[in-house]
Amino acid sequence: MRQLAARFVLFVSRYKIVGQPPHHPVCVLVAAPHTSNWDFFLMLAMAWRSGLTPVWLGKKEMFFFPVRGLLKRLGGIPVDRDNPAGLVDRIVGDARAGSSMAIVIPPEGTRSKKTYWKSGFRRIAAGADIPIVLSYLDGPTKTGGFGAELMATSDVVADMDLIRAFYADKHGVKVGKFTPPLLREEVEAVEPA
C-alpha cells in the first residue's frame, strides 16, 4: 500500500528521486530545505519508495483527534516545542533499540525562513552513534533525494561546512524560504565574549 501511495504522489508531483537511499538501517535523515507543507508528503513518498521506514517529528498541535492515530501510524512523534526536555534522549534510546528506522528531522524547524538550524539532528546522531544522511527537495529541478552520509564529529564547523556544500544548490519546494545551514553554536563559538 505504501509503495502504491509513494508512486502516486511522485507521479502527480512529477518529482524524481536522485541518489541512493541510506545503507545504514538506522540513521538521522536531514530533511531540508523545509519550505512547504508539500515537503511532508514528498518526504514520505521518497522514503517509502526507497524502502525506508521513516520516523518523523511534528509539533504536538498536529496530533489532534481524529488524525492523531493516522499520523502516528505514518511514523509521527509529537513534539512539545515549548517543553522539549528529554526529547533527544528519548529519540537516541529509540535509535539504539531500533532495527530499521530513518529519523527524519527538518532542522529548520519551520517552513518560514529563520537565522539558524536547530542542532537536535547532530545531538541525536552523535548520542546514538548513527550516521547523518542528507536529503533534499528542490522545486526548480523537481528532484528530491539522498546525498552524503556523515558521522557527527567534535568539529561542528567542519561538519556544517560539508552540509553547507551539499545544500548550496538546493532551493526547496518554495524558492527563497530556505534557511541556510548554520547552527547557533557556530556563531557563538566565534563571537567575542
N, CA and C atoms as a LAMMPS dump frame, in Angstrom:
ITEM: TIMESTEP
0
ITEM: NUMBER OF ATOMS
579
ITEM: BOX BOUNDS ff ff ff
-5.0000000000000000e+02 5.0000000000000000e+02
-5.0000000000000000e+02 5.0000000000000000e+02
-5.0000000000000000e+02 5.0000000000000000e+02
ITEM: ATOMS id mol type element x y z
1 1 1 N 0.818 -1.192 0
2 1 2 C 0 0 0
3 1 3 C 0.874 1.275 0
4 2 1 N 1.948 1.25 0.842
5 2 2 C 2.825 2.427 0.91
6 2 3 C 3.532 2.658 -0.416
7 3 1 N 3.974 1.581 -1.072
8 3 2 C 4.647 1.719 -2.365
9 3 3 C 3.702 2.325 -3.397
10 4 1 N 2.456 1.89 -3.379
11 4 2 C 1.463 2.413 -4.312
12 4 3 C 1.215 3.904 -4.052
13 5 1 N 1.059 4.268 -2.778
14 5 2 C 0.86 5.674 -2.423
15 5 3 C 2.071 6.511 -2.83
16 6 1 N 3.272 5.963 -2.61
17 6 2 C 4.506 6.684 -2.96
18 6 3 C 4.577 6.917 -4.463
19 7 1 N 4.301 5.895 -5.234
20 7 2 C 4.325 6.045 -6.697
21 7 3 C 3.326 7.106 -7.159
22 8 1 N 2.149 7.095 -6.56
23 8 2 C 1.119 8.059 -6.937
24 8 3 C 1.564 9.491 -6.64
25 9 1 N 2.056 9.729 -5.429
26 9 2 C 2.49 11.079 -5.044
27 9 3 C 3.619 11.563 -5.948
28 10 1 N 4.589 10.706 -6.199
29 10 2 C 5.714 11.107 -7.044
30 10 3 C 5.276 11.331 -8.491
31 11 1 N 4.351 10.527 -8.986
32 11 2 C 3.837 10.707 -10.344
33 11 3 C 3.082 12.025 -10.475
34 12 1 N 2.179 12.281 -9.541
35 12 2 C 1.365 13.501 -9.593
36 12 3 C 2.222 14.748 -9.41
37 13 1 N 3.196 14.685 -8.523
38 13 2 C 4.043 15.854 -8.256
39 13 3 C 5.131 16.033 -9.319
40 14 1 N 5.403 14.995 -10.071
41 14 2 C 6.45 14.972 -11.1
42 14 3 C 7.856 15.08 -10.502
43 15 1 N 7.997 14.719 -9.225
44 15 2 C 9.319 14.699 -8.592
45 15 3 C 10.001 13.374 -8.885
46 16 1 N 11.3 13.446 -9.101
47 16 2 C 12.128 12.263 -9.337
48 16 3 C 13.088 12.098 -8.158
49 17 1 N 13.352 10.851 -7.803
50 17 2 C 14.293 10.549 -6.725
51 17 3 C 15.691 10.44 -7.317
52 18 1 N 16.642 11.134 -6.676
53 18 2 C 18.036 11.147 -7.111
54 18 3 C 18.902 10.627 -5.971
55 19 1 N 19.912 9.86 -6.296
56 19 2 C 20.832 9.36 -5.278
57 19 3 C 20.363 8.062 -4.666
58 20 1 N 21.253 7.456 -3.917
59 20 2 C 20.978 6.173 -3.273
60 20 3 C 20.458 6.387 -1.857
61 21 1 N 19.444 5.626 -1.454
62 21 2 C 18.971 5.731 -0.065
63 21 3 C 20.06 5.269 0.896
64 22 1 N 19.929 5.614 2.159
65 22 2 C 20.957 5.244 3.147
66 22 3 C 21.196 3.733 3.185
67 23 1 N 22.452 3.382 3.423
68 23 2 C 22.814 1.974 3.537
69 23 3 C 22.651 1.467 4.97
70 24 1 N 22.665 2.395 5.92
71 24 2 C 22.54 2.021 7.33
72 24 3 C 21.059 1.849 7.684
73 25 1 N 20.711 0.807 8.415
74 25 2 C 19.302 0.589 8.746
75 25 3 C 18.737 1.635 9.711
76 26 1 N 19.594 2.264 10.515
77 26 2 C 19.149 3.314 11.442
78 26 3 C 20.018 4.539 11.175
79 27 1 N 19.369 5.679 10.935
80 27 2 C 20.109 6.903 10.632
81 27 3 C 19.243 8.117 10.946
82 28 1 N 19.89 9.272 10.985
83 28 2 C 19.179 10.548 11.05
84 28 3 C 19.143 11.077 9.628
85 29 1 N 17.951 11.296 9.119
86 29 2 C 17.767 11.791 7.762
87 29 3 C 17.417 13.274 7.833
88 30 1 N 18.368 14.134 7.449
89 30 2 C 18.143 15.575 7.464
90 30 3 C 17.205 15.913 6.305
91 31 1 N 16.065 16.484 6.628
92 31 2 C 15.056 16.839 5.623
93 31 3 C 15.088 18.348 5.413
94 32 1 N 15.79 18.764 4.383
95 32 2 C 15.927 20.189 4.094
96 32 3 C 15.984 20.357 2.577
97 33 1 N 15.704 21.462 2.063
98 33 2 C 15.016 22.591 2.661
99 33 3 C 13.566 22.247 3.042
100 34 1 N 13.086 22.86 4.113
101 34 2 C 11.704 22.684 4.574
102 34 3 C 10.986 24.004 4.318
103 35 1 N 10.317 24.096 3.177
104 35 2 C 9.743 25.379 2.754
105 35 3 C 8.249 25.326 2.47
106 36 1 N 7.632 24.141 2.566
107 36 2 C 6.243 23.993 2.151
108 36 3 C 5.578 22.856 2.908
109 37 1 N 4.245 22.896 2.992
110 37 2 C 3.503 21.768 3.557
111 37 3 C 3.644 20.523 2.687
112 38 1 N 3.927 20.691 1.396
113 38 2 C 4.098 19.556 0.492
114 38 3 C 5.341 18.746 0.834
115 39 1 N 6.298 19.345 1.542
116 39 2 C 7.516 18.634 1.929
117 39 3 C 7.182 17.311 2.616
118 40 1 N 6.195 17.338 3.487
119 40 2 C 5.824 16.154 4.264
120 40 3 C 5.423 14.997 3.349
121 41 1 N 4.525 15.269 2.411
122 41 2 C 4.027 14.217 1.524
123 41 3 C 5.126 13.72 0.585
124 42 1 N 5.934 14.642 0.085
125 42 2 C 7.033 14.256 -0.8
126 42 3 C 8.086 13.441 -0.043
127 43 1 N 8.374 13.842 1.201
128 43 2 C 9.345 13.111 2.019
129 43 3 C 8.858 11.69 2.288
130 44 1 N 7.595 11.55 2.67
131 44 2 C 7.058 10.206 2.914
132 44 3 C 7.131 9.364 1.644
133 45 1 N 6.736 9.949 0.521
134 45 2 C 6.754 9.211 -0.738
135 45 3 C 8.172 8.774 -1.099
136 46 1 N 9.141 9.684 -0.961
137 46 2 C 10.535 9.339 -1.27
138 46 3 C 11.036 8.231 -0.349
139 47 1 N 10.729 8.341 0.93
140 47 2 C 11.192 7.341 1.892
141 47 3 C 10.564 5.984 1.593
142 48 1 N 9.255 5.953 1.431
143 48 2 C 8.584 4.677 1.173
144 48 3 C 9.051 4.057 -0.142
145 49 1 N 9.169 4.878 -1.176
146 49 2 C 9.602 4.377 -2.491
147 49 3 C 11.02 3.812 -2.42
148 50 1 N 11.822 4.35 -1.502
149 50 2 C 13.214 3.91 -1.343
150 50 3 C 13.363 2.789 -0.322
151 51 1 N 12.253 2.3 0.208
152 51 2 C 12.304 1.185 1.151
153 51 3 C 12.663 1.563 2.569
154 52 1 N 12.552 2.848 2.911
155 52 2 C 12.881 3.306 4.265
156 52 3 C 11.652 3.279 5.162
157 53 1 N 11.902 3.16 6.466
158 53 2 C 10.847 3.274 7.462
159 53 3 C 11.048 4.618 8.165
160 54 1 N 10.331 5.665 7.718
161 54 2 C 10.563 6.982 8.31
162 54 3 C 9.858 7.155 9.65
163 55 1 N 10.574 7.78 10.559
164 55 2 C 10.027 8.237 11.834
165 55 3 C 10.29 9.736 11.829
166 56 1 N 9.259 10.531 12.068
167 56 2 C 9.42 11.979 11.938
168 56 3 C 8.842 12.706 13.138
169 57 1 N 9.395 13.892 13.368
170 57 2 C 8.969 14.729 14.481
171 57 3 C 8.024 15.801 13.96
172 58 1 N 6.944 16.022 14.686
173 58 2 C 5.986 17.063 14.315
174 58 3 C 5.478 17.766 15.552
175 59 1 N 5.124 19.037 15.394
176 59 2 C 4.621 19.773 16.552
177 59 3 C 3.36 19.102 17.084
178 60 1 N 3.237 19.077 18.397
179 60 2 C 2.148 18.326 19.052
180 60 3 C 0.774 18.793 18.597
181 61 1 N 0.673 20.04 18.173
182 61 2 C -0.621 20.571 17.743
183 61 3 C -1.161 19.852 16.511
184 62 1 N -0.284 19.211 15.736
185 62 2 C -0.717 18.45 14.565
186 62 3 C -1.456 17.173 14.958
187 63 1 N -1.154 16.661 16.149
188 63 2 C -1.643 15.354 16.57
189 63 3 C -2.959 15.477 17.336
190 64 1 N -3.984 15.958 16.669
191 64 2 C -5.286 16.124 17.295
192 64 3 C -6.244 15.056 16.774
193 65 1 N -7.303 14.802 17.539
194 65 2 C -8.326 13.866 17.097
195 65 3 C -9.049 14.498 15.913
196 66 1 N -9.296 13.797 14.866
197 66 2 C -9.232 12.362 14.619
198 66 3 C -7.996 11.907 13.846
199 67 1 N -7.008 12.787 13.585
200 67 2 C -5.858 12.396 12.761
201 67 3 C -4.68 11.861 13.568
202 68 1 N -4.747 11.942 14.89
203 68 2 C -3.629 11.516 15.742
204 68 3 C -3.176 10.093 15.434
205 69 1 N -4.101 9.153 15.399
206 69 2 C -3.752 7.753 15.142
207 69 3 C -3.107 7.561 13.784
208 70 1 N -3.64 8.224 12.774
209 70 2 C -3.082 8.111 11.428
210 70 3 C -1.655 8.654 11.38
211 71 1 N -1.432 9.837 11.974
212 71 2 C -0.095 10.429 11.961
213 71 3 C 0.92 9.547 12.681
214 72 1 N 0.509 8.939 13.774
215 72 2 C 1.42 8.043 14.497
216 72 3 C 1.714 6.793 13.677
217 73 1 N 0.71 6.253 12.968
218 73 2 C 0.945 5.09 12.105
219 73 3 C 1.864 5.445 10.936
220 74 1 N 1.873 6.729 10.535
221 74 2 C 2.76 7.182 9.47
222 74 3 C 4.17 7.473 9.985
223 75 1 N 4.403 7.225 11.283
224 75 2 C 5.74 7.397 11.858
225 75 3 C 5.909 8.662 12.674
226 76 1 N 4.824 9.382 12.914
227 76 2 C 4.902 10.657 13.614
228 76 3 C 5.143 10.541 15.106
229 77 1 N 5.981 11.446 15.608
230 77 2 C 6.249 11.567 17.04
231 77 3 C 5.918 13.007 17.424
232 78 1 N 4.91 13.207 18.3
233 78 2 C 4.565 14.579 18.684
234 78 3 C 5.648 15.233 19.542
235 79 1 N 5.92 16.51 19.253
236 79 2 C 6.935 17.276 19.97
237 79 3 C 6.297 18.515 20.572
238 80 1 N 6.513 18.701 21.874
239 80 2 C 6.078 19.922 22.551
240 80 3 C 7.221 20.917 22.417
241 81 1 N 7.094 21.845 21.46
242 81 2 C 8.198 22.768 21.178
243 81 3 C 8.444 23.736 22.331
244 82 1 N 7.456 23.942 23.198
245 82 2 C 7.651 24.819 24.353
246 82 3 C 8.359 24.107 25.494
247 83 1 N 8.319 22.771 25.484
248 83 2 C 8.933 21.987 26.554
249 83 3 C 9.569 20.728 25.956
250 84 1 N 10.681 20.879 25.209
251 84 2 C 11.279 19.728 24.528
252 84 3 C 12.21 18.889 25.395
253 85 1 N 12.265 19.143 26.696
254 85 2 C 13.192 18.426 27.578
255 85 3 C 13.022 16.921 27.43
256 86 1 N 14.135 16.242 27.27
257 86 2 C 14.129 14.788 27.199
258 86 3 C 13.875 14.215 25.81
259 87 1 N 13.507 15.053 24.854
260 87 2 C 13.187 14.546 23.524
261 87 3 C 14.391 13.88 22.867
262 88 1 N 15.532 14.553 22.889
263 88 2 C 16.726 13.991 22.255
264 88 3 C 17.083 12.66 22.906
265 89 1 N 17.052 12.581 24.243
266 89 2 C 17.371 11.326 24.932
267 89 3 C 16.403 10.214 24.539
268 90 1 N 15.137 10.565 24.406
269 90 2 C 14.124 9.572 24.024
270 90 3 C 14.395 9.042 22.617
271 91 1 N 14.691 9.945 21.683
272 91 2 C 14.945 9.54 20.296
273 91 3 C 16.246 8.724 20.22
274 92 1 N 17.267 9.134 20.971
275 92 2 C 18.523 8.373 20.997
276 92 3 C 18.248 6.951 21.491
277 93 1 N 17.455 6.818 22.534
278 93 2 C 17.103 5.489 23.046
279 93 3 C 16.368 4.656 22.013
280 94 1 N 15.411 5.273 21.322
281 94 2 C 14.681 4.558 20.264
282 94 3 C 15.631 4.138 19.146
283 95 1 N 16.574 5.018 18.778
284 95 2 C 17.51 4.716 17.7
285 95 3 C 18.424 3.558 18.08
286 96 1 N 18.875 3.546 19.322
287 96 2 C 19.76 2.457 19.767
288 96 3 C 19.034 1.124 19.783
289 97 1 N 17.73 1.154 20.072
290 97 2 C 16.947 -0.077 20.15
291 97 3 C 16.36 -0.474 18.799
292 98 1 N 16.323 0.454 17.856
293 98 2 C 15.669 0.203 16.573
294 98 3 C 16.461 -0.692 15.656
295 99 1 N 15.732 -1.486 14.866
296 99 2 C 16.392 -2.339 13.883
297 99 3 C 16.389 -1.686 12.512
298 100 1 N 15.411 -0.83 12.26
299 100 2 C 15.341 -0.154 10.97
300 100 3 C 14.475 1.089 11.105
301 101 1 N 15.108 2.245 11.05
302 101 2 C 14.331 3.48 11.029
303 101 3 C 15.199 4.634 10.582
304 102 1 N 14.586 5.474 9.786
305 102 2 C 15.218 6.725 9.378
306 102 3 C 14.525 7.823 10.168
307 103 1 N 15.26 8.452 11.064
308 103 2 C 14.694 9.509 11.901
309 103 3 C 14.763 10.795 11.082
310 104 1 N 13.622 11.207 10.551
311 104 2 C 13.559 12.354 9.658
312 104 3 C 13.427 13.622 10.483
313 105 1 N 14.389 14.53 10.305
314 105 2 C 14.381 15.769 11.071
315 105 3 C 14.576 16.946 10.129
316 106 1 N 13.585 17.858 10.084
317 106 2 C 13.798 19.106 9.353
318 106 3 C 14.455 20.115 10.302
319 107 1 N 15.774 20.316 10.209
320 107 2 C 16.467 21.139 11.198
321 107 3 C 16.078 22.611 11.186
322 108 1 N 15.407 23.048 10.134
323 108 2 C 14.919 24.433 10.138
324 108 3 C 13.799 24.586 11.159
325 109 1 N 13.078 23.505 11.424
326 109 2 C 12.037 23.509 12.437
327 109 3 C 10.739 24.163 12.007
328 110 1 N 10.711 24.813 10.879
329 110 2 C 9.521 25.518 10.412
330 110 3 C 9.655 25.774 8.924
331 111 1 N 8.545 26.123 8.288
332 111 2 C 8.591 26.427 6.856
333 111 3 C 9.022 27.857 6.587
334 112 1 N 9.082 28.683 7.62
335 112 2 C 9.492 30.084 7.464
336 112 3 C 11.014 30.188 7.512
337 113 1 N 11.554 31.176 6.826
338 113 2 C 12.998 31.38 6.849
339 113 3 C 13.416 31.897 8.224
340 114 1 N 14.418 31.269 8.791
341 114 2 C 14.954 31.636 10.106
342 114 3 C 16.436 31.967 9.982
343 115 1 N 17.076 32.236 11.116
344 115 2 C 18.504 32.546 11.128
345 115 3 C 19.359 31.296 11.278
346 116 1 N 18.882 30.34 12.091
347 116 2 C 19.681 29.159 12.423
348 116 3 C 18.886 27.878 12.22
349 117 1 N 19.631 26.809 12.044
350 117 2 C 19.058 25.465 12.122
351 117 3 C 19.064 25.039 13.586
352 118 1 N 18.177 24.125 13.94
353 118 2 C 18.197 23.513 15.261
354 118 3 C 19.238 22.381 15.239
355 119 1 N 19.921 22.174 16.341
356 119 2 C 21.048 21.229 16.365
357 119 3 C 20.67 19.825 16.822
358 120 1 N 19.393 19.555 17.044
359 120 2 C 18.971 18.234 17.525
360 120 3 C 19.399 17.085 16.633
361 121 1 N 19.425 17.314 15.319
362 121 2 C 19.816 16.231 14.413
363 121 3 C 21.237 15.759 14.705
364 122 1 N 22.14 16.699 15.034
365 122 2 C 23.527 16.342 15.362
366 122 3 C 23.595 15.632 16.709
367 123 1 N 22.846 16.148 17.673
368 123 2 C 22.888 15.565 19.012
369 123 3 C 22.329 14.141 19.007
370 124 1 N 21.273 13.908 18.244
371 124 2 C 20.702 12.561 18.159
372 124 3 C 21.69 11.621 17.478
373 125 1 N 22.255 12.041 16.347
374 125 2 C 23.202 11.193 15.613
375 125 3 C 24.428 10.873 16.466
376 126 1 N 24.969 11.89 17.144
377 126 2 C 26.154 11.672 17.982
378 126 3 C 25.819 10.787 19.178
379 127 1 N 24.685 11.047 19.818
380 127 2 C 24.299 10.283 21.001
381 127 3 C 24.018 8.826 20.709
382 128 1 N 23.472 8.541 19.527
383 128 2 C 23.156 7.158 19.162
384 128 3 C 24.253 6.52 18.319
385 129 1 N 25.28 7.307 17.972
386 129 2 C 26.381 6.843 17.132
387 129 3 C 25.857 6.257 15.813
388 130 1 N 25.001 7.058 15.155
389 130 2 C 24.438 6.669 13.865
390 130 3 C 24.739 7.764 12.851
391 131 1 N 24.742 7.433 11.556
392 131 2 C 25.1 8.432 10.554
393 131 3 C 24.004 9.472 10.324
394 132 1 N 24.447 10.63 9.871
395 132 2 C 23.564 11.684 9.388
396 132 3 C 23.522 11.514 7.867
397 133 1 N 22.33 11.426 7.312
398 133 2 C 22.162 11.307 5.871
399 133 3 C 21.463 12.574 5.389
400 134 1 N 22.06 13.237 4.413
401 134 2 C 21.493 14.472 3.888
402 134 3 C 20.486 14.136 2.796
403 135 1 N 19.276 14.68 2.921
404 135 2 C 18.256 14.507 1.889
405 135 3 C 17.727 15.884 1.529
406 136 1 N 17.048 15.968 0.397
407 136 2 C 16.618 17.285 -0.056
408 136 3 C 15.404 17.208 -0.96
409 137 1 N 14.793 18.366 -1.148
410 137 2 C 13.775 18.612 -2.164
411 137 3 C 14.198 19.876 -2.892
412 138 1 N 14.075 19.875 -4.212
413 138 2 C 14.444 21.041 -4.997
414 138 3 C 13.355 21.311 -6.033
415 139 1 N 12.588 22.376 -5.797
416 139 2 C 11.481 22.724 -6.679
417 139 3 C 11.878 23.01 -8.116
418 140 1 N 12.908 23.83 -8.354
419 140 2 C 13.265 24.161 -9.736
420 140 3 C 13.604 22.948 -10.601
421 141 1 N 14.221 21.921 -10.021
422 141 2 C 14.584 20.735 -10.811
423 141 3 C 13.597 19.589 -10.643
424 142 1 N 12.603 19.762 -9.757
425 142 2 C 11.62 18.712 -9.456
426 142 3 C 12.321 17.408 -9.076
427 143 1 N 13.346 17.547 -8.232
428 143 2 C 14.063 16.376 -7.74
429 143 3 C 14.08 16.379 -6.223
430 144 1 N 14.259 15.224 -5.697
431 144 2 C 14.452 15.051 -4.272
432 144 3 C 15.272 13.794 -4.109
433 145 1 N 16.001 13.718 -3.046
434 145 2 C 16.783 12.514 -2.901
435 145 3 C 17.755 12.544 -1.766
436 146 1 N 18.799 11.761 -1.958
437 146 2 C 19.729 11.484 -0.888
438 146 3 C 21.138 11.854 -1.315
439 147 1 N 21.899 12.361 -0.355
440 147 2 C 23.282 12.747 -0.614
441 147 3 C 24.207 12.043 0.336
442 148 1 N 25.164 12.796 0.788
443 148 2 C 26.248 12.253 1.614
444 148 3 C 25.746 11.696 2.944
445 149 1 N 26.489 10.711 3.436
446 149 2 C 26.307 10.188 4.79
447 149 3 C 27.542 10.592 5.57
448 150 1 N 27.349 11.136 6.763
449 150 2 C 28.488 11.52 7.585
450 150 3 C 28.202 11.247 9.047
451 151 1 N 29.27 11.087 9.788
452 151 2 C 29.152 10.9 11.228
453 151 3 C 29.448 12.241 11.89
454 152 1 N 28.675 12.581 12.905
455 152 2 C 28.921 13.817 13.643
456 152 3 C 30.26 13.701 14.362
457 153 1 N 31.071 14.748 14.238
458 153 2 C 32.359 14.773 14.922
459 153 3 C 32.341 15.892 15.96
460 154 1 N 33.453 16.061 16.643
461 154 2 C 33.552 17.151 17.618
462 154 3 C 33.8 18.49 16.927
463 155 1 N 34.117 18.469 15.64
464 155 2 C 34.356 19.692 14.873
465 155 3 C 33.065 20.124 14.179
466 156 1 N 32.245 20.861 14.9
467 156 2 C 30.93 21.272 14.407
468 156 3 C 31.055 22.074 13.117
469 157 1 N 31.994 22.999 13.059
470 157 2 C 32.142 23.852 11.873
471 157 3 C 32.498 23.021 10.65
472 158 1 N 33.43 22.082 10.792
473 158 2 C 33.816 21.232 9.654
474 158 3 C 32.634 20.389 9.187
475 159 1 N 31.881 19.833 10.138
476 159 2 C 30.687 19.056 9.77
477 159 3 C 29.695 19.933 9.023
478 160 1 N 29.461 21.12 9.546
479 160 2 C 28.479 22.018 8.92
480 160 3 C 28.976 22.543 7.575
481 161 1 N 30.288 22.673 7.404
482 161 2 C 30.819 23.065 6.091
483 161 3 C 30.454 22.025 5.031
484 162 1 N 30.543 20.735 5.383
485 162 2 C 30.136 19.672 4.459
486 162 3 C 28.647 19.768 4.142
487 163 1 N 27.859 20.041 5.165
488 163 2 C 26.411 20.152 4.985
489 163 3 C 26.081 21.376 4.131
490 164 1 N 26.754 22.502 4.391
491 164 2 C 26.523 23.713 3.587
492 164 3 C 26.872 23.475 2.117
493 165 1 N 27.959 22.769 1.873
494 165 2 C 28.363 22.485 0.491
495 165 3 C 27.294 21.655 -0.217
496 166 1 N 26.737 20.672 0.481
497 166 2 C 25.706 19.834 -0.136
498 166 3 C 24.456 20.648 -0.483
499 167 1 N 24.035 21.511 0.427
500 167 2 C 22.784 22.256 0.223
501 167 3 C 22.961 23.56 -0.564
502 168 1 N 24.171 23.86 -1.008
503 168 2 C 24.439 25.134 -1.686
504 168 3 C 23.569 25.352 -2.92
505 169 1 N 23.215 24.297 -3.628
506 169 2 C 22.418 24.458 -4.853
507 169 3 C 21.001 23.894 -4.711
508 170 1 N 20.551 23.676 -3.464
509 170 2 C 19.202 23.158 -3.211
510 170 3 C 18.308 24.328 -2.785
511 171 1 N 17.069 24.342 -3.277
512 171 2 C 16.202 25.509 -3.058
513 171 3 C 14.916 25.216 -2.298
514 172 1 N 14.487 23.987 -2.244
515 172 2 C 13.216 23.666 -1.618
516 172 3 C 12.073 23.783 -2.602
517 173 1 N 10.882 23.416 -2.132
518 173 2 C 9.692 23.495 -2.978
519 173 3 C 9.371 24.954 -3.263
520 174 1 N 9.474 25.806 -2.251
521 174 2 C 9.231 27.245 -2.418
522 174 3 C 10.579 27.971 -2.339
523 175 1 N 11.049 28.397 -3.483
524 175 2 C 12.363 29.048 -3.575
525 175 3 C 12.38 30.325 -2.739
526 176 1 N 13.49 30.543 -2.046
527 176 2 C 13.67 31.759 -1.261
528 176 3 C 13.283 31.626 0.199
529 177 1 N 12.734 30.489 0.621
530 177 2 C 12.316 30.316 2.01
531 177 3 C 13.253 29.416 2.813
532 178 1 N 14.327 28.94 2.18
533 178 2 C 15.258 28.009 2.824
534 178 3 C 16.175 28.749 3.786
535 179 1 N 16.266 28.237 5.007
536 179 2 C 17.216 28.758 5.986
537 179 3 C 18.564 28.086 5.732
538 180 1 N 19.592 28.856 5.386
539 180 2 C 20.901 28.236 5.12
540 180 3 C 21.416 27.476 6.34
541 181 1 N 22.142 26.379 6.106
542 181 2 C 22.657 25.553 7.204
543 181 3 C 23.661 26.301 8.086
544 182 1 N 23.22 26.718 9.229
545 182 2 C 24.055 27.403 10.202
546 182 3 C 23.486 27.109 11.581
547 183 1 N 24.346 26.688 12.487
548 183 2 C 23.921 26.422 13.856
549 183 3 C 24.284 27.598 14.748
550 184 1 N 23.462 27.869 15.712
551 184 2 C 23.738 28.938 16.668
552 184 3 C 25.091 28.721 17.348
553 185 1 N 25.425 27.46 17.619
554 185 2 C 26.692 27.138 18.273
555 185 3 C 27.892 27.613 17.457
556 186 1 N 27.776 27.566 16.136
557 186 2 C 28.882 28.014 15.282
558 186 3 C 29.13 29.505 15.457
559 187 1 N 28.065 30.278 15.469
560 187 2 C 28.174 31.724 15.594
561 187 3 C 28.683 32.091 16.984
562 188 1 N 28.139 31.442 18.003
563 188 2 C 28.544 31.735 19.39
564 188 3 C 30.006 31.374 19.628
565 189 1 N 30.515 30.369 18.912
566 189 2 C 31.903 29.947 19.103
567 189 3 C 32.894 30.978 18.582
568 190 1 N 32.484 31.785 17.608
569 190 2 C 33.42 32.761 17.039
570 190 3 C 33.156 34.2 17.508
571 191 1 N 32.013 34.437 18.161
572 191 2 C 31.729 35.773 18.661
573 191 3 C 32.554 36.054 19.911
574 192 1 N 33.056 37.281 20.055
575 192 2 C 33.802 37.611 21.275
576 192 3 C 32.894 37.582 22.491
577 193 1 N 33.436 37.178 23.62
578 193 2 C 32.646 37.077 24.856
579 193 3 C 32.353 38.427 25.442
